[in-house]
């Protein structure tokens, strides 16, 4: 158990999710590439919102690292989150969401006086696949000014989302955060976040990954895309040289964990998935909760696996406030 002020200091985008049920046919008609996160401008996002005809779910806070931090907080971890929001309804919604979960943030001292808070249009098809079109808004202006050095220094881990490599400003911010972590002996955890980041921003991911991190999280598609290897075995062997602990999620095949000495396979749970949005984020949060609370990699991955399985049976990237209490009780007692 950590005696630091925070278990995790997260850095990432601040978004509000708009989730709509749709079909493969609608995605094709609207020229939306299924299964990926695509950056779009406000005009394109408005067009899609006007064009989609499926059921729309209620707004929710979003952002890859923000979802991970939310899961950590629900499990009982102490967390801080650095991000960028505007002084608008979406920004206030995001901030109140984090505050209600007990997450400390920089937004009370740094709220942009211009622009708009980022939004993410999440389109969910009947096979539970999520497709995201994101307008970053003011998140694209995330800078080192949003990093609070004293709070980062008081954390056990820095957590960086892969989406930060999509803009020069946020990439620089991720590198500055890594620099501060090194200065203050803070461990670093990182996620690749999305196959699109590997496909289109691979050099940025390599820059942030650098000589390696303490914990690296990705899925099998990202692992093979990043390494350029055609088999998961080869990709995993390459990636474990860049991380003290490596967690690769493989959908219904479970997850493969390198604990620094050996490979561990953790089975997935058989559930009827309706929406995979946020599953990787929650897996990361639960896995990091386990690591920061004295549990080994296998136990941490079992917690993460059940948490992610629980999430995908609901619509939305986050569970309700008490949504992880049963998961925690089941795995950790």
N, C-alpha and C positions, 0 to 999 in steps of 0.2 A: 504494500500500500504506500502510495506516495505521500510525503509530508509537504509537498509543494502546495502553493495557494491554488493552482489549477492543475488538473490532470492533463487537459488538452487546450491548446491555444490554436484556434482555427483561423485560416485566412481564405477568403473566397468571395464569390458573388452573392449579392443579396437580390433575390428575385421573388416575385409573387406568381404562383402557378395558376393558370387557367386551364382546366382539364376538360376535354370533350371526347365523348365516345364517337368513333367514326368507323369507316370501312376502308379496306384496301382500294376499292374502286374510287372512293372520294380522294384518297391520297394521290392516286395515279392521275385523276382528272385535274387536280390542283398542282401537279408537278412537285409533290412533296416526297423526298427520299425517305423511305420507311426505315425506322430503327436507329436513325442517327440524330444528333443534335446539330441543327443548322442555324447559324447566326443570320438574322433578318433585320431589316429596318422597320420602323413603326408602321409605315405604309403597307408593307407586305403582310405584317402581322394583323393589321386591321382588316385587310382584304380576306385573309384566311378565316378570321373570326366571323366575318359577315357571310362567308361562303359555306362554312361547315354547318351541317344540319342535325348532328347527333345531340344526345343529351349532354348538357353542360353541368359539371359538378361545382360545388362551392369553391371559392377562392381559398388558397392555402399558401403559407410561406414556402419558399423553395430556394434552390441553389444547392449544388452538390455537397459542399462542405457544410453548409448551413443545415442540411438534412442530417448529416452525420453528427454534427454537434447537438442537434435536437435529440437524436436517439441516445447519445451519451448522457445528456441531461436527464432524460426520462428514466434511464437506468440508475441515476444517482451520482454521476460524475460532476466534478466542478469544471466549468468551461468558460472560456472567453472567446469572442468572435469579432474579428476585424473585417469590415466590409464598407461599402459606400451606398448610401441611400439618398434620395432627394427629399425635400420637405413637401411631400404630397401624400395623398391618401394611401397609396400603395406602400410608401416608405414607412408611414406611421403604423400601418397594418403589420408589416414585417417586424418592426421594432417591438411592438406590443406583444407579438407572438413569441419572440425570443425572451423578452422580459418575463412573461408569464411562466415560461419553462425554467426560469432561474438562471438563464445564461447572461453573463455580463458582456457588454459590447461597447464599441467606441462611438456608437451612433448618437448618444446623448450629448457628446461634445463635438461631433463632426457630422453635420447634416448639410448636404449640398443645397445651396440657395438657388440653383438653376437646374435645368434638365428634368428628367423623370426617372423614377425608380424602375429598375429592370423588371421585365415580365417574361414569362415562359409559357408558350402555348403548348400544352401536352396533349397529343392526339393518341388515343388508345384504341387499337383494333380488336376484333373479337378473339384473336389469338393471345391477347394480353400484352402484346408488344407495345412499347411506348416510343413515340416519335416526337421530337421536340423542335420547335422553332422559337428561338430566343432573341428578344430585343434587349440587349444588355443595359441600355439606358446609361445612367450615371455609373453603373458598375464598371463600364469600360474605362472610367477615369480613376479606378482604384490605384492608389499610389502609396509610397512609403510613409506619407503623412498619416495614413490610417493605421499604421502599426504603432502599438503602444509598447515601447521597449520594456518598461518596468514589468508589465503584465506578462509579456512573452518570457522574460527572464525568470518569472516566478512560476513557470509551467514545466511539467515533466516532458511533454511532447509538443512540438509544432506540427500541425496538420495542414497540408497544402493540397488543394484540388487541382486536377489536371486542366480544367477549363481555364485556369489563369494564363495559360500559354497562348490563348487565342488573341490577345491584344498586347502591344508592346508595353503599355503602362503596367498592366497586371503581371506580365512576365517579370518586369523589373522589380515589382513589389515582392513577388515570390522569391527572387534571388536575394533581395535585401532581408527578407524574413529568414532565409537560410543563413545568411551572414550573421544576423543577430543571434540565432540559435546556436551557432558555433561559438560565438563569443561568450555565451552564457551557459554553455554545456547543457543545452536542451536537445533532447533527442528529436529526430525528424521522421514523420510518417507522411507518405504521399500516395495519392491515387491517380491513375491515368484518366479516370472519369468517364471516358466515352471512346468508342472506336474512331469517331470522327477526329478526335484530338490526335490520335496516333496517325491517322491517315493524312491529315492536312497540316498538323503542327508538331510532327515528330521531332524536329530539331529542337523546338522549344522544350519538349519533355526531356530530351537528352540533356539540355542545358540545366534544367532544374534538378534532374536526377544526379548530375555530376558524377562524383566518385562513388556515389551510393547513399542509401538512407538506412535508417534503422528498421523501418517497416514499409513495405511496398505492397499496395493492393491493386489488383486489376482483374479483368475477366479473361477467359481463354482467347477470345478474338483479339483483344488488345495485346495480350502477351505475344501471340504469334505475329501480329502486325508490327509491333514495336521491334521485335528481334529479326523479322524477316525469315523466320523459320517455318517450315511446313507442318511440323508436328508439335503438339503441346509439350511432349517430353523434351525435345530439343530447346524449345523456347524457355521452358521452366529452368532447365539447367543453365542457360545463359543468364536469366534474370536473377537467379539466386546468388550470382557473383556480385550483384549490385545492391543487395539488401541483406541485413542481418536476419530479418524475418520476412518471408514472402507468402502472401495469400492470393491464390488464383481461384476465382469462382468459375464454376463450369455448369451453371444452370441446373437442370434436373440430375446431372451427374455429381452434384455436390461441390466440394472444394478440395484443393490440394494446398497443403501448408508446408513450407520449409521452415523449421524451427531453429535453424543454425547448425543442426547436427543430422537431421533425418527428415524424410518426407512423411507427412501424415495425410491420410485421406479421410475426409468427413462426409458422410452421406447427406444428401438433401432429403427434405421431407416431402412426401407425396401430398400435394394439395391441389385444389382447383384454382388456378391463377386467373384473376380477372384484370390485373394491371401490374406490370413489372416496374413501373416508374418508382425510382427511389430504392429498389431492392439492394443494389450495390452500395448505396450510401448508408443504408441501415446496417448492412453486413459489416461495413467498415466501423461504424459506431460501436456496435456490440462487440466486435473483435477487439477494438482498442480499449473498451471498457474492461474486458477480461484481462488484457495485458497490464493495465494500470491498477488493477485490483488484486494482484497476486495470483492470477490463474495462469496455467500453462497454455501453450498455443492450441492444443487439442480441445481443451475445455472452452477456450475463448471462441474457437471456430464453431463448436457445437452451439454455443449461445448465439453466435451470429447467424448460423444456418437456420435455427428455429425462428429467430427474429425476422429474417428475410422472408421465410415461408409464411409467417403470420401476416406480414405486410402485403404480400401479393394477392391475398384473398380479399383485400379492400381496395377501393379506388383512392388514389392519392399517394403522394410520396412520403407521408408521415402517418403514424398511428395516433389515435387520441391520447391524451395525457397519461392515462393508466394502461395504455396498450401493451407495454412491455413488462408489466409487473408479473403476469402469469408466466411469460417466457423466462424471466429471471428466476422465478421460484422453481420452475421445472428443471432448469439446468444447474443452478447454483444452490438451490435449497433455501 
